[in-house]
Amino acid sequence: MTSARGTLLVLTGALLLLKSTWFSATAVIPQVRLEWGLSSGAAGWLTIAVQWGFVTGAVVSAVFVLSDVLSPTRLILLSSIGAAVANLVLLGAGGLGLGVPVRFATGFFIAGVYPPALKLISTWFRTGRGAAMGLLVGALSISSGVPHLVNGLGGLEWRVVIVVTSALTVGGGVLTWLAVRVGPYPFPAAVFDPKQIRRVLRDRGTRLATIGYLCHMWELYAMWAWFLAFFTAALAEHGRHDPVLAAYVTFAVFAAGAVANYTGGVLGDRLGRERTAIAMMAVSAACAATIGLFLSAPLWLLIVVGLVWGYSVVGDSVQFSALVTELADQSFVGTALTLQMALGFLLTGATIWLVPVLVGAVGWQWAFAVLAIGPLGGIVAMRRLLRLRTG
């Protein structure tokens, strides 16, 4: 592709294909649980393992500055092949003994896809970079919600899902390799330098953008992980058992986030990234703190609040990535993005674990309220960054 718009469309489509292996096991957990004889808690490790694999892969990539010393398209192609092979091994796993390690490996290789894709699209856009990156991040939001849509439609035979998603992932890697090139605004070449991680964090602007991202991640994945259970509990409050409706509403919440990534990117380009992030985090903090109070409210009102939360909880995401591409040492933008994501995904494990503990202690009315701490802290970081950049 030789145009910015064409490259953006191709890379967005490729990223949708590339990330399908991340959520493949999530989409078929009900069938895998039945065949392998797993409890719901044990089956959850198939999802958690991908998160930790991504963290490990991102750390390795950051230490060896792979996103900066290798061509982004080559790294994406190699990583897509690795993720697809690891995903296919799940077919012969037969239980968690092999299932968890291969899901870990899947996440490990996916870490070589997402940060390079964001760096790659940044080489095509100086103006409108936030909107362009928002479209890519929106692809992640849609991919995250697809398992809920699949299960709402009745599910699919799990082996078919694994084979198809593996093929799609390789297809995404090949498409990127063949059709995408570095744009007219390339970042300077880098050399292997493990000390660069310390330098990335030493820069105050990059550090504040990373802190903002960590505060965002404190909230995001715990909300994504537990919204279905929360809405199911709300249906029970109304004397209803409707897993299909719960799955569709949860997918709608994810879809609202996909829209937010693009519109948030547009707003960041026009109004300023810090200001946009502050506004989004203020809304998401309010939703996190109060949504439990709507548990017994009319369902339409709870759904509206959920959609607003689904929109605002993601609308700040692209701001932090775009800020890093602008503030970090331009020779190590890929490393800075990868490190940011590694730290963020590492943090998600804490809140994904914490929410059900709080449900047992204080109920769904207040369990989500702890997530508001993240965006409130992010507001502080973004206010400081805004003062730093505007003097």
C-alpha positions as CSV (number, residue, x, y, z in Angstrom):
1,M,0.0,0.0,0.0
2,T,1.3,3.4,-0.9
3,S,-1.4,5.6,0.7
4,A,-2.0,6.4,4.4
5,R,-5.7,5.6,4.2
6,G,-5.2,2.3,2.3
7,T,-2.5,1.2,4.7
8,L,-4.8,2.0,7.7
9,L,-7.6,0.0,6.3
10,V,-5.4,-3.0,5.4
11,L,-3.6,-2.9,8.8
12,T,-6.9,-2.7,10.7
13,G,-8.2,-5.7,8.8
14,A,-5.0,-7.6,9.4
15,L,-5.0,-6.8,13.1
16,L,-8.6,-8.2,13.4
17,L,-7.3,-11.4,11.8
18,L,-4.0,-11.4,13.8
19,K,-5.7,-11.1,17.2
20,S,-8.3,-13.8,16.7
21,T,-6.1,-16.4,18.3
22,W,-6.0,-14.4,21.5
23,F,-9.7,-14.8,22.1
24,S,-10.2,-18.2,20.4
25,A,-10.2,-20.2,23.6
26,T,-12.4,-17.7,25.4
27,A,-15.0,-18.2,22.7
28,V,-15.1,-22.0,23.2
29,I,-14.6,-22.3,26.9
30,P,-18.1,-23.8,27.5
31,Q,-17.3,-26.7,25.1
32,V,-13.7,-27.2,26.4
33,R,-14.9,-27.2,30.0
34,L,-17.3,-30.0,29.2
35,E,-14.9,-32.1,27.2
36,W,-12.0,-31.7,29.6
37,G,-14.1,-31.9,32.8
38,L,-13.0,-28.5,34.1
39,S,-14.5,-26.2,36.8
40,S,-15.2,-22.6,35.8
41,G,-12.2,-21.4,37.8
42,A,-9.9,-23.9,36.2
43,A,-11.1,-23.1,32.7
44,G,-10.4,-19.4,33.5
45,W,-6.7,-20.2,33.4
46,L,-6.9,-20.6,29.6
47,T,-7.7,-16.9,29.4
48,I,-5.4,-15.7,32.2
49,A,-2.5,-17.6,30.6
50,V,-2.8,-15.6,27.4
51,Q,-2.6,-12.4,29.5
52,W,0.6,-13.5,31.2
53,G,2.1,-14.8,28.0
54,F,1.5,-11.4,26.4
55,V,3.2,-9.7,29.4
56,T,6.2,-12.0,29.1
57,G,6.5,-11.6,25.4
58,A,6.3,-7.8,25.7
59,V,9.0,-7.8,28.4
60,V,11.3,-9.9,26.2
61,S,10.6,-7.7,23.2
62,A,11.3,-4.6,25.3
63,V,14.6,-5.9,26.7
64,F,15.9,-6.9,23.3
65,V,14.3,-3.8,21.6
66,L,12.8,-6.1,19.0
67,S,10.2,-3.6,17.9
68,D,12.9,-1.2,17.0
69,V,15.7,-3.3,15.6
70,L,13.5,-5.6,13.4
71,S,11.3,-4.5,10.5
72,P,7.7,-4.2,11.9
73,T,6.2,-6.3,9.1
74,R,8.8,-9.0,9.5
75,L,8.2,-9.1,13.3
76,I,4.4,-9.3,12.8
77,L,4.7,-12.1,10.2
78,L,7.0,-14.2,12.5
79,S,4.9,-13.6,15.5
80,S,1.7,-14.5,13.6
81,I,3.2,-17.9,12.7
82,G,4.3,-18.5,16.2
83,A,0.8,-17.6,17.6
84,A,-1.0,-19.8,15.1
85,V,1.2,-22.9,15.8
86,A,0.8,-22.5,19.5
87,N,-3.0,-22.2,19.1
88,L,-3.1,-25.4,17.0
89,V,-1.3,-27.4,19.7
90,L,-4.4,-26.8,21.9
91,L,-6.2,-29.4,19.7
92,G,-4.1,-32.1,21.2
93,A,-3.8,-30.7,24.7
94,G,-6.5,-32.8,26.4
95,G,-6.3,-30.8,29.7
96,L,-4.8,-27.8,31.5
97,G,-1.4,-29.5,31.8
98,L,-0.6,-28.6,28.1
99,G,-3.5,-26.3,27.5
100,V,-2.2,-23.5,29.8
101,P,1.4,-23.5,28.5
102,V,0.2,-23.3,24.8
103,R,-2.2,-20.5,25.6
104,F,0.7,-18.8,27.4
105,A,2.8,-19.2,24.2
106,T,-0.1,-17.8,22.1
107,G,-0.1,-14.6,24.2
108,F,3.7,-14.5,24.1
109,F,3.8,-14.4,20.3
110,I,0.9,-11.9,20.1
111,A,3.1,-9.4,21.9
112,G,5.0,-9.3,18.7
113,V,1.9,-8.1,16.8
114,Y,0.1,-5.3,18.6
115,P,2.9,-2.8,19.5
116,P,4.7,-3.0,16.1
117,A,1.3,-2.4,14.4
118,L,0.8,0.8,16.4
119,K,4.4,1.9,15.6
120,L,3.9,1.0,11.9
121,I,0.7,3.1,11.4
122,S,2.4,6.0,13.2
123,T,4.9,6.2,10.3
124,W,2.0,7.1,8.0
125,F,0.4,9.8,10.1
126,R,1.7,13.0,11.7
127,T,-1.6,14.7,11.7
128,G,-4.6,12.5,12.5
129,R,-2.3,10.0,14.3
130,G,-4.7,9.6,17.2
131,A,-7.7,8.8,14.9
132,A,-5.6,6.3,12.9
133,M,-4.3,4.5,16.1
134,G,-7.8,4.6,17.5
135,L,-9.1,2.6,14.5
136,L,-6.4,-0.1,15.2
137,V,-7.2,-0.2,18.9
138,G,-10.9,-0.4,18.1
139,A,-10.1,-3.6,16.2
140,L,-8.9,-5.0,19.6
141,S,-12.1,-4.0,21.3
142,I,-14.2,-5.7,18.7
143,S,-12.0,-8.8,18.9
144,S,-12.3,-8.9,22.6
145,G,-16.1,-8.9,22.4
146,V,-16.5,-11.5,19.6
147,P,-16.5,-14.5,22.0
148,H,-19.6,-13.1,23.7
149,L,-21.3,-12.7,20.4
150,V,-20.3,-16.2,19.4
151,N,-21.7,-17.7,22.6
152,G,-24.8,-15.6,22.3
153,L,-25.4,-17.1,18.9
154,G,-25.1,-20.6,20.4
155,G,-21.4,-21.3,20.1
156,L,-19.3,-23.2,17.6
157,E,-17.5,-26.6,17.6
158,W,-14.4,-25.7,19.4
159,R,-11.9,-27.5,17.2
160,V,-13.2,-25.6,14.1
161,V,-12.8,-22.3,16.0
162,I,-9.1,-23.2,16.8
163,V,-8.2,-24.2,13.3
164,V,-10.0,-21.2,11.7
165,T,-8.5,-18.6,14.0
166,S,-5.0,-20.1,13.5
167,A,-5.5,-19.7,9.7
168,L,-6.8,-16.2,10.1
169,T,-3.8,-15.2,12.2
170,V,-1.3,-16.4,9.6
171,G,-3.4,-14.7,7.0
172,G,-3.1,-11.4,8.9
173,G,0.6,-11.8,9.1
174,V,1.0,-12.6,5.4
175,L,-1.3,-9.7,4.5
176,T,0.8,-7.3,6.6
177,W,4.0,-8.6,5.0
178,L,2.8,-8.3,1.5
179,A,0.6,-5.2,1.5
180,V,2.0,-2.9,4.2
181,R,5.1,-0.8,4.2
182,V,6.7,1.7,6.5
183,G,5.3,5.1,5.8
184,P,6.9,8.5,4.8
185,Y,7.6,9.4,8.4
186,P,9.8,6.6,9.6
187,F,11.3,6.5,13.1
188,P,15.2,6.6,13.3
189,A,17.0,3.3,13.2
190,A,17.8,1.7,16.5
191,V,20.5,-0.6,17.7
192,F,20.3,-3.3,20.4
193,D,20.5,-1.5,23.8
194,P,18.8,-3.1,26.8
195,K,19.6,0.0,28.9
196,Q,17.0,1.9,26.8
197,I,14.2,0.7,29.1
198,R,15.6,2.8,31.9
199,R,16.0,5.7,29.6
200,V,12.4,5.4,28.5
201,L,11.1,5.6,32.0
202,R,13.5,8.4,32.9
203,D,11.9,10.8,30.5
204,R,9.1,12.5,32.5
205,G,6.7,12.9,29.7
206,T,6.9,9.3,28.6
207,R,6.7,8.2,32.3
208,L,3.5,10.2,32.9
209,A,1.9,8.8,29.7
210,T,2.8,5.3,30.9
211,I,1.4,6.0,34.4
212,G,-1.8,7.2,32.7
213,Y,-2.0,3.9,30.8
214,L,-1.4,1.9,33.9
215,C,-4.3,3.7,35.6
216,H,-6.5,3.0,32.5
217,M,-5.6,-0.7,32.6
218,W,-6.4,-1.0,36.3
219,E,-10.0,-0.5,35.2
220,L,-10.3,-1.8,31.7
221,Y,-9.7,-5.6,31.7
222,A,-11.4,-6.2,35.1
223,M,-14.5,-4.4,33.7
224,W,-14.3,-6.5,30.5
225,A,-13.7,-9.7,32.4
226,W,-16.6,-9.4,34.8
227,F,-19.3,-7.4,33.1
228,L,-21.0,-10.5,31.8
229,A,-21.2,-11.9,35.4
230,F,-22.4,-8.6,36.7
231,F,-25.2,-8.3,34.1
232,T,-26.2,-11.9,34.7
233,A,-26.6,-11.0,38.4
234,A,-28.7,-8.0,37.4
235,L,-31.0,-10.2,35.4
236,A,-31.3,-12.5,38.4
237,E,-32.3,-9.5,40.5
238,H,-35.2,-9.1,38.1
239,G,-36.1,-12.8,38.3
240,R,-34.7,-13.6,34.8
241,H,-32.3,-16.2,33.5
242,D,-31.3,-15.2,30.0
243,P,-27.7,-16.0,29.1
244,V,-28.3,-15.0,25.5
245,L,-29.4,-11.5,26.4
246,A,-26.5,-11.2,28.8
247,A,-24.1,-12.2,26.0
248,Y,-25.5,-9.7,23.5
249,V,-25.5,-6.8,26.0
250,T,-21.9,-7.6,26.9
251,F,-20.9,-7.6,23.2
252,A,-22.7,-4.3,22.8
253,V,-20.6,-2.9,25.6
254,F,-17.4,-4.0,23.8
255,A,-18.7,-2.6,20.5
256,A,-19.3,0.8,22.2
257,G,-15.6,0.7,23.2
258,A,-14.6,0.1,19.6
259,V,-16.5,3.2,18.5
260,A,-14.8,5.1,21.4
261,N,-11.3,4.2,20.2
262,Y,-11.9,6.0,16.9
263,T,-13.9,8.9,18.1
264,G,-11.5,9.3,21.1
265,G,-8.6,9.4,18.7
266,V,-10.3,12.1,16.6
267,L,-11.0,14.2,19.8
268,G,-7.4,13.7,20.9
269,D,-6.2,15.1,17.6
270,R,-8.5,18.1,17.8
271,L,-8.8,19.0,21.5
272,G,-5.5,17.5,22.9
273,R,-4.7,14.1,24.1
274,E,-4.4,14.9,27.8
275,R,-7.8,16.8,27.9
276,T,-9.6,14.0,26.0
277,A,-8.1,11.4,28.4
278,I,-9.2,13.4,31.4
279,A,-12.7,13.7,30.2
280,M,-13.0,10.0,29.3
281,M,-11.5,8.9,32.7
282,A,-13.9,11.2,34.6
283,V,-16.9,9.6,33.0
284,S,-15.5,6.0,33.4
285,A,-14.7,6.6,37.1
286,A,-18.2,7.8,37.7
287,C,-19.6,4.7,36.0
288,A,-17.4,2.3,37.9
289,A,-18.3,3.9,41.2
290,T,-22.0,3.9,40.6
291,I,-23.1,1.2,38.2
292,G,-23.6,-1.3,41.0
293,L,-26.3,1.0,42.4
294,F,-28.3,0.3,39.2
295,L,-28.4,-3.4,39.8
296,S,-32.1,-3.4,40.6
297,A,-32.9,-0.5,38.3
298,P,-34.9,-0.9,35.1
299,L,-32.8,-3.0,32.7
300,W,-32.9,-0.4,30.0
301,L,-31.3,2.1,32.4
302,L,-28.6,-0.3,33.5
303,I,-27.9,-1.1,29.8
304,V,-27.5,2.6,29.0
305,V,-25.1,3.1,31.9
306,G,-23.2,0.0,30.8
307,L,-22.8,1.3,27.3
308,V,-21.6,4.7,28.5
309,W,-19.1,2.9,30.7
310,G,-18.1,0.6,27.8
311,Y,-17.5,3.7,25.7
312,S,-15.6,5.8,28.2
313,V,-13.5,3.0,29.7
314,V,-11.7,2.6,26.3
315,G,-11.9,6.1,24.9
316,D,-8.8,7.2,26.7
317,S,-6.7,4.2,25.6
318,V,-5.4,5.5,22.3
319,Q,-4.3,8.8,23.9
320,F,-1.6,7.1,25.9
321,S,-0.2,5.2,22.9
322,A,-0.2,8.3,20.7
323,L,1.5,10.3,23.5
324,V,4.3,7.8,23.7
325,T,4.9,7.9,20.0
326,E,5.3,11.7,20.3
327,L,7.2,11.9,23.6
328,A,9.6,8.9,23.6
329,D,13.0,8.8,22.1
330,Q,12.1,8.5,18.4
331,S,14.7,5.7,17.9
332,F,12.9,3.5,20.5
333,V,9.2,4.2,20.1
334,G,8.5,0.5,19.6
335,T,10.3,-0.4,22.8
336,A,8.4,2.4,24.7
337,L,5.1,1.2,23.4
338,T,5.9,-2.4,24.2
339,L,7.1,-1.6,27.7
340,Q,3.9,0.5,28.3
341,M,1.8,-2.5,27.3
342,A,3.8,-5.0,29.3
343,L,3.4,-3.0,32.5
344,G,-0.3,-2.4,31.8
345,F,-1.2,-6.0,31.1
346,L,0.8,-7.1,34.2
347,L,-1.4,-4.9,36.3
348,T,-4.6,-6.3,34.9
349,G,-4.1,-9.6,36.8
350,A,-4.5,-7.8,40.1
351,T,-7.9,-6.2,39.4
352,I,-9.3,-9.3,37.5
353,W,-8.5,-11.3,40.7
354,L,-9.8,-8.5,43.1
355,V,-13.3,-8.0,41.7
356,P,-14.7,-11.4,42.5
357,V,-13.1,-11.2,46.0
358,L,-15.0,-7.9,46.5
359,V,-18.2,-9.5,45.2
360,G,-18.0,-12.0,47.9
361,A,-17.3,-9.4,50.5
362,V,-19.6,-6.5,49.6
363,G,-21.7,-7.7,46.7
364,W,-22.0,-6.4,43.1
365,Q,-23.4,-3.1,44.4
366,W,-19.9,-1.9,45.3
367,A,-17.4,-4.4,43.8
368,F,-16.8,-2.3,40.7
369,A,-16.2,0.8,42.7
370,V,-12.6,-0.1,43.4
371,L,-11.9,0.3,39.7
372,A,-12.6,4.0,39.9
373,I,-9.3,4.4,41.6
374,G,-7.5,3.8,38.3
375,P,-9.1,6.6,36.2
376,L,-8.9,9.0,39.1
377,G,-5.2,8.4,39.3
378,G,-4.9,8.8,35.6
379,I,-6.6,12.2,35.7
380,V,-3.8,13.4,38.1
381,A,-1.1,12.0,35.7
382,M,-2.7,13.7,32.7
383,R,-3.1,17.0,34.4
384,R,0.6,16.9,35.3
385,L,1.5,16.0,31.7
386,L,-0.6,18.8,30.4
387,R,1.1,21.3,32.6
388,L,4.5,19.9,31.5
389,R,3.7,20.2,27.8
390,T,2.0,23.6,28.0
391,G,4.4,25.2,30.4
